[in-house]
Amino acid sequence: MELETRSTYENDINGDGLGGLGWKFGDDNDNPWKINGSYPYLYWQ
């Protein structure tokens, strides 16, 4: 499912060159998002 894929949130969407959502994945306040086969969630959840 597209909403469960990390690249949907951080990379170009459909190769249109408009860019993705720019979400940053990691374990700190500068990169607060995580994903593990489900929908994205904030690292502190």
mmCIF file of the N, C-alpha and C atoms, coordinates in Angstrom:
data_MODEL
# 
_entry.id   MODEL 
# 
loop_
_atom_site.group_PDB 
_atom_site.id 
_atom_site.type_symbol 
_atom_site.label_atom_id 
_atom_site.label_alt_id 
_atom_site.label_comp_id 
_atom_site.label_asym_id 
_atom_site.label_entity_id 
_atom_site.label_seq_id 
_atom_site.pdbx_PDB_ins_code 
_atom_site.Cartn_x 
_atom_site.Cartn_y 
_atom_site.Cartn_z 
_atom_site.occupancy 
_atom_site.B_iso_or_equiv 
_atom_site.pdbx_formal_charge 
_atom_site.auth_seq_id 
_atom_site.auth_comp_id 
_atom_site.auth_asym_id 
_atom_site.auth_atom_id 
_atom_site.pdbx_PDB_model_num 
ATOM 1   N N  . MET A 1 1  ? 0.842  -1.166 0.000   1.00 0.00 ? 1  MET A N  1 
ATOM 2   C CA . MET A 1 1  ? 0.000  0.000  0.000   1.00 0.00 ? 1  MET A CA 1 
ATOM 3   C C  . MET A 1 1  ? 0.900  1.245  0.000   1.00 0.00 ? 1  MET A C  1 
ATOM 4   N N  . GLU A 1 2  ? 0.575  2.204  -0.788  1.00 0.00 ? 2  GLU A N  1 
ATOM 5   C CA . GLU A 1 2  ? 1.407  3.387  -0.972  1.00 0.00 ? 2  GLU A CA 1 
ATOM 6   C C  . GLU A 1 2  ? 1.569  4.209  0.320   1.00 0.00 ? 2  GLU A C  1 
ATOM 7   N N  . LEU A 1 3  ? 0.535  4.274  1.151   1.00 0.00 ? 3  LEU A N  1 
ATOM 8   C CA . LEU A 1 3  ? 0.621  5.052  2.384   1.00 0.00 ? 3  LEU A CA 1 
ATOM 9   C C  . LEU A 1 3  ? 1.485  4.389  3.448   1.00 0.00 ? 3  LEU A C  1 
ATOM 10  N N  . GLU A 1 4  ? 1.873  3.135  3.245   1.00 0.00 ? 4  GLU A N  1 
ATOM 11  C CA . GLU A 1 4  ? 2.727  2.423  4.185   1.00 0.00 ? 4  GLU A CA 1 
ATOM 12  C C  . GLU A 1 4  ? 4.171  2.367  3.704   1.00 0.00 ? 4  GLU A C  1 
ATOM 13  N N  . THR A 1 5  ? 4.520  3.168  2.700   1.00 0.00 ? 5  THR A N  1 
ATOM 14  C CA . THR A 1 5  ? 5.854  3.174  2.111   1.00 0.00 ? 5  THR A CA 1 
ATOM 15  C C  . THR A 1 5  ? 6.552  4.493  2.428   1.00 0.00 ? 5  THR A C  1 
ATOM 16  N N  . ARG A 1 6  ? 7.754  4.385  2.962   1.00 0.00 ? 6  ARG A N  1 
ATOM 17  C CA . ARG A 1 6  ? 8.517  5.567  3.376   1.00 0.00 ? 6  ARG A CA 1 
ATOM 18  C C  . ARG A 1 6  ? 8.738  6.557  2.234   1.00 0.00 ? 6  ARG A C  1 
ATOM 19  N N  . SER A 1 7  ? 9.002  6.062  1.045   1.00 0.00 ? 7  SER A N  1 
ATOM 20  C CA . SER A 1 7  ? 9.294  6.942  -0.084  1.00 0.00 ? 7  SER A CA 1 
ATOM 21  C C  . SER A 1 7  ? 8.107  7.830  -0.457  1.00 0.00 ? 7  SER A C  1 
ATOM 22  N N  . THR A 1 8  ? 6.895  7.434  -0.123  1.00 0.00 ? 8  THR A N  1 
ATOM 23  C CA . THR A 1 8  ? 5.713  8.262  -0.383  1.00 0.00 ? 8  THR A CA 1 
ATOM 24  C C  . THR A 1 8  ? 5.817  9.599  0.338   1.00 0.00 ? 8  THR A C  1 
ATOM 25  N N  . TYR A 1 9  ? 6.421  9.590  1.496   1.00 0.00 ? 9  TYR A N  1 
ATOM 26  C CA . TYR A 1 9  ? 6.468  10.773 2.344   1.00 0.00 ? 9  TYR A CA 1 
ATOM 27  C C  . TYR A 1 9  ? 7.726  11.616 2.164   1.00 0.00 ? 9  TYR A C  1 
ATOM 28  N N  . GLU A 1 10 ? 8.816  11.027 1.668   1.00 0.00 ? 10 GLU A N  1 
ATOM 29  C CA . GLU A 1 10 ? 10.057 11.787 1.597   1.00 0.00 ? 10 GLU A CA 1 
ATOM 30  C C  . GLU A 1 10 ? 10.575 12.036 0.190   1.00 0.00 ? 10 GLU A C  1 
ATOM 31  N N  . ASN A 1 11 ? 10.132 11.343 -0.817  1.00 0.00 ? 11 ASN A N  1 
ATOM 32  C CA . ASN A 1 11 ? 10.652 11.462 -2.181  1.00 0.00 ? 11 ASN A CA 1 
ATOM 33  C C  . ASN A 1 11 ? 9.618  12.055 -3.136  1.00 0.00 ? 11 ASN A C  1 
ATOM 34  N N  . ASP A 1 12 ? 10.040 12.254 -4.403  1.00 0.00 ? 12 ASP A N  1 
ATOM 35  C CA . ASP A 1 12 ? 9.108  12.704 -5.444  1.00 0.00 ? 12 ASP A CA 1 
ATOM 36  C C  . ASP A 1 12 ? 7.910  11.765 -5.521  1.00 0.00 ? 12 ASP A C  1 
ATOM 37  N N  . ILE A 1 13 ? 6.750  12.342 -5.695  1.00 0.00 ? 13 ILE A N  1 
ATOM 38  C CA . ILE A 1 13 ? 5.532  11.551 -5.830  1.00 0.00 ? 13 ILE A CA 1 
ATOM 39  C C  . ILE A 1 13 ? 5.252  11.347 -7.311  1.00 0.00 ? 13 ILE A C  1 
ATOM 40  N N  . ASN A 1 14 ? 5.159  10.121 -7.740  1.00 0.00 ? 14 ASN A N  1 
ATOM 41  C CA . ASN A 1 14 ? 4.850  9.754  -9.128  1.00 0.00 ? 14 ASN A CA 1 
ATOM 42  C C  . ASN A 1 14 ? 5.852  10.322 -10.126 1.00 0.00 ? 14 ASN A C  1 
ATOM 43  N N  . GLY A 1 15 ? 7.058  10.670 -9.677  1.00 0.00 ? 15 GLY A N  1 
ATOM 44  C CA . GLY A 1 15 ? 8.089  11.165 -10.586 1.00 0.00 ? 15 GLY A CA 1 
ATOM 45  C C  . GLY A 1 15 ? 7.733  12.467 -11.271 1.00 0.00 ? 15 GLY A C  1 
ATOM 46  N N  . ASP A 1 16 ? 6.844  13.247 -10.678 1.00 0.00 ? 16 ASP A N  1 
ATOM 47  C CA . ASP A 1 16 ? 6.405  14.484 -11.326 1.00 0.00 ? 16 ASP A CA 1 
ATOM 48  C C  . ASP A 1 16 ? 7.346  15.659 -11.075 1.00 0.00 ? 16 ASP A C  1 
ATOM 49  N N  . GLY A 1 17 ? 8.398  15.447 -10.263 1.00 0.00 ? 17 GLY A N  1 
ATOM 50  C CA . GLY A 1 17 ? 9.362  16.503 -9.993  1.00 0.00 ? 17 GLY A CA 1 
ATOM 51  C C  . GLY A 1 17 ? 8.887  17.540 -8.992  1.00 0.00 ? 17 GLY A C  1 
ATOM 52  N N  . LEU A 1 18 ? 7.699  17.364 -8.446  1.00 0.00 ? 18 LEU A N  1 
ATOM 53  C CA . LEU A 1 18 ? 7.180  18.332 -7.489  1.00 0.00 ? 18 LEU A CA 1 
ATOM 54  C C  . LEU A 1 18 ? 7.670  18.072 -6.074  1.00 0.00 ? 18 LEU A C  1 
ATOM 55  N N  . GLY A 1 19 ? 8.336  16.954 -5.873  1.00 0.00 ? 19 GLY A N  1 
ATOM 56  C CA . GLY A 1 19 ? 8.851  16.621 -4.547  1.00 0.00 ? 19 GLY A CA 1 
ATOM 57  C C  . GLY A 1 19 ? 7.821  15.916 -3.696  1.00 0.00 ? 19 GLY A C  1 
ATOM 58  N N  . GLY A 1 20 ? 8.316  15.250 -2.694  1.00 0.00 ? 20 GLY A N  1 
ATOM 59  C CA . GLY A 1 20 ? 7.444  14.554 -1.768  1.00 0.00 ? 20 GLY A CA 1 
ATOM 60  C C  . GLY A 1 20 ? 6.982  15.499 -0.671  1.00 0.00 ? 20 GLY A C  1 
ATOM 61  N N  . LEU A 1 21 ? 6.570  14.927 0.420   1.00 0.00 ? 21 LEU A N  1 
ATOM 62  C CA . LEU A 1 21 ? 6.085  15.724 1.530   1.00 0.00 ? 21 LEU A CA 1 
ATOM 63  C C  . LEU A 1 21 ? 7.226  16.269 2.377   1.00 0.00 ? 21 LEU A C  1 
ATOM 64  N N  . GLY A 1 22 ? 8.428  15.743 2.176   1.00 0.00 ? 22 GLY A N  1 
ATOM 65  C CA . GLY A 1 22 ? 9.589  16.240 2.901   1.00 0.00 ? 22 GLY A CA 1 
ATOM 66  C C  . GLY A 1 22 ? 9.683  15.768 4.340   1.00 0.00 ? 22 GLY A C  1 
ATOM 67  N N  . TRP A 1 23 ? 8.994  14.682 4.689   1.00 0.00 ? 23 TRP A N  1 
ATOM 68  C CA . TRP A 1 23 ? 9.067  14.155 6.038   1.00 0.00 ? 23 TRP A CA 1 
ATOM 69  C C  . TRP A 1 23 ? 10.455 13.603 6.286   1.00 0.00 ? 23 TRP A C  1 
ATOM 70  N N  . LYS A 1 24 ? 10.967 13.741 7.499   1.00 0.00 ? 24 LYS A N  1 
ATOM 71  C CA . LYS A 1 24 ? 12.292 13.260 7.857   1.00 0.00 ? 24 LYS A CA 1 
ATOM 72  C C  . LYS A 1 24 ? 12.152 12.121 8.858   1.00 0.00 ? 24 LYS A C  1 
ATOM 73  N N  . PHE A 1 25 ? 12.793 10.990 8.541   1.00 0.00 ? 25 PHE A N  1 
ATOM 74  C CA . PHE A 1 25 ? 12.695 9.796  9.368   1.00 0.00 ? 25 PHE A CA 1 
ATOM 75  C C  . PHE A 1 25 ? 13.944 9.628  10.213  1.00 0.00 ? 25 PHE A C  1 
ATOM 76  N N  . GLY A 1 26 ? 13.772 9.342  11.495  1.00 0.00 ? 26 GLY A N  1 
ATOM 77  C CA . GLY A 1 26 ? 14.889 9.149  12.406  1.00 0.00 ? 26 GLY A CA 1 
ATOM 78  C C  . GLY A 1 26 ? 14.413 8.987  13.836  1.00 0.00 ? 26 GLY A C  1 
ATOM 79  N N  . ASP A 1 27 ? 15.264 9.393  14.781  1.00 0.00 ? 27 ASP A N  1 
ATOM 80  C CA . ASP A 1 27 ? 14.979 9.198  16.203  1.00 0.00 ? 27 ASP A CA 1 
ATOM 81  C C  . ASP A 1 27 ? 15.210 10.459 17.038  1.00 0.00 ? 27 ASP A C  1 
ATOM 82  N N  . ASP A 1 28 ? 14.985 11.623 16.471  1.00 0.00 ? 28 ASP A N  1 
ATOM 83  C CA . ASP A 1 28 ? 15.169 12.843 17.246  1.00 0.00 ? 28 ASP A CA 1 
ATOM 84  C C  . ASP A 1 28 ? 14.193 13.910 16.772  1.00 0.00 ? 28 ASP A C  1 
ATOM 85  N N  . ASN A 1 29 ? 14.222 15.066 17.406  1.00 0.00 ? 29 ASN A N  1 
ATOM 86  C CA . ASN A 1 29 ? 13.252 16.120 17.082  1.00 0.00 ? 29 ASN A CA 1 
ATOM 87  C C  . ASN A 1 29 ? 13.435 16.683 15.681  1.00 0.00 ? 29 ASN A C  1 
ATOM 88  N N  . ASP A 1 30 ? 14.640 16.613 15.124  1.00 0.00 ? 30 ASP A N  1 
ATOM 89  C CA . ASP A 1 30 ? 14.871 17.091 13.760  1.00 0.00 ? 30 ASP A CA 1 
ATOM 90  C C  . ASP A 1 30 ? 14.392 16.088 12.716  1.00 0.00 ? 30 ASP A C  1 
ATOM 91  N N  . ASN A 1 31 ? 14.300 14.829 13.086  1.00 0.00 ? 31 ASN A N  1 
ATOM 92  C CA . ASN A 1 31 ? 13.872 13.737 12.201  1.00 0.00 ? 31 ASN A CA 1 
ATOM 93  C C  . ASN A 1 31 ? 12.870 12.876 12.971  1.00 0.00 ? 31 ASN A C  1 
ATOM 94  N N  . PRO A 1 32 ? 11.648 13.382 13.176  1.00 0.00 ? 32 PRO A N  1 
ATOM 95  C CA . PRO A 1 32 ? 10.740 12.759 14.145  1.00 0.00 ? 32 PRO A CA 1 
ATOM 96  C C  . PRO A 1 32 ? 9.925  11.562 13.659  1.00 0.00 ? 32 PRO A C  1 
ATOM 97  N N  . TRP A 1 33 ? 9.952  11.243 12.385  1.00 0.00 ? 33 TRP A N  1 
ATOM 98  C CA . TRP A 1 33 ? 9.050  10.203 11.876  1.00 0.00 ? 33 TRP A CA 1 
ATOM 99  C C  . TRP A 1 33 ? 9.700  8.837  11.816  1.00 0.00 ? 33 TRP A C  1 
ATOM 100 N N  . LYS A 1 34 ? 8.880  7.792  12.058  1.00 0.00 ? 34 LYS A N  1 
ATOM 101 C CA . LYS A 1 34 ? 9.298  6.395  11.919  1.00 0.00 ? 34 LYS A CA 1 
ATOM 102 C C  . LYS A 1 34 ? 8.211  5.677  11.114  1.00 0.00 ? 34 LYS A C  1 
ATOM 103 N N  . ILE A 1 35 ? 8.594  4.571  10.505  1.00 0.00 ? 35 ILE A N  1 
ATOM 104 C CA . ILE A 1 35 ? 7.633  3.737  9.777   1.00 0.00 ? 35 ILE A CA 1 
ATOM 105 C C  . ILE A 1 35 ? 8.176  2.314  9.808   1.00 0.00 ? 35 ILE A C  1 
ATOM 106 N N  . ASN A 1 36 ? 7.314  1.344  10.029  1.00 0.00 ? 36 ASN A N  1 
ATOM 107 C CA . ASN A 1 36 ? 7.757  -0.050 10.077  1.00 0.00 ? 36 ASN A CA 1 
ATOM 108 C C  . ASN A 1 36 ? 6.673  -0.981 9.537   1.00 0.00 ? 36 ASN A C  1 
ATOM 109 N N  . GLY A 1 37 ? 6.332  -0.816 8.285   1.00 0.00 ? 37 GLY A N  1 
ATOM 110 C CA . GLY A 1 37 ? 5.326  -1.661 7.671   1.00 0.00 ? 37 GLY A CA 1 
ATOM 111 C C  . GLY A 1 37 ? 3.900  -1.237 7.998   1.00 0.00 ? 37 GLY A C  1 
ATOM 112 N N  . SER A 1 38 ? 3.761  -0.051 8.552   1.00 0.00 ? 38 SER A N  1 
ATOM 113 C CA . SER A 1 38 ? 2.436  0.476  8.863   1.00 0.00 ? 38 SER A CA 1 
ATOM 114 C C  . SER A 1 38 ? 2.427  1.945  8.467   1.00 0.00 ? 38 SER A C  1 
ATOM 115 N N  . TYR A 1 39 ? 1.476  2.664  8.960   1.00 0.00 ? 39 TYR A N  1 
ATOM 116 C CA . TYR A 1 39 ? 1.441  4.092  8.693   1.00 0.00 ? 39 TYR A CA 1 
ATOM 117 C C  . TYR A 1 39 ? 2.542  4.785  9.504   1.00 0.00 ? 39 TYR A C  1 
ATOM 118 N N  . PRO A 1 40 ? 3.009  5.943  9.065   1.00 0.00 ? 40 PRO A N  1 
ATOM 119 C CA . PRO A 1 40 ? 4.041  6.658  9.811   1.00 0.00 ? 40 PRO A CA 1 
ATOM 120 C C  . PRO A 1 40 ? 3.553  7.063  11.201  1.00 0.00 ? 40 PRO A C  1 
ATOM 121 N N  . TYR A 1 41 ? 4.492  7.151  12.117  1.00 0.00 ? 41 TYR A N  1 
ATOM 122 C CA . TYR A 1 41 ? 4.187  7.606  13.464  1.00 0.00 ? 41 TYR A CA 1 
ATOM 123 C C  . TYR A 1 41 ? 5.374  8.398  13.991  1.00 0.00 ? 41 TYR A C  1 
ATOM 124 N N  . LEU A 1 42 ? 5.151  9.210  15.002  1.00 0.00 ? 42 LEU A N  1 
ATOM 125 C CA . LEU A 1 42 ? 6.214  10.008 15.605  1.00 0.00 ? 42 LEU A CA 1 
ATOM 126 C C  . LEU A 1 42 ? 7.054  9.116  16.497  1.00 0.00 ? 42 LEU A C  1 
ATOM 127 N N  . TYR A 1 43 ? 8.372  9.332  16.513  1.00 0.00 ? 43 TYR A N  1 
ATOM 128 C CA . TYR A 1 43 ? 9.283  8.434  17.213  1.00 0.00 ? 43 TYR A CA 1 
ATOM 129 C C  . TYR A 1 43 ? 8.983  8.303  18.707  1.00 0.00 ? 43 TYR A C  1 
ATOM 130 N N  . TRP A 1 44 ? 8.370  9.306  19.326  1.00 0.00 ? 44 TRP A N  1 
ATOM 131 C CA . TRP A 1 44 ? 8.114  9.223  20.761  1.00 0.00 ? 44 TRP A CA 1 
ATOM 132 C C  . TRP A 1 44 ? 6.823  8.470  21.091  1.00 0.00 ? 44 TRP A C  1 
ATOM 133 N N  . GLN A 1 45 ? 6.067  8.044  20.075  1.00 0.00 ? 45 GLN A N  1 
ATOM 134 C CA . GLN A 1 45 ? 4.822  7.306  20.335  1.00 0.00 ? 45 GLN A CA 1 
ATOM 135 C C  . GLN A 1 45 ? 5.107  5.851  20.581  1.00 0.00 ? 45 GLN A C  1 
# 
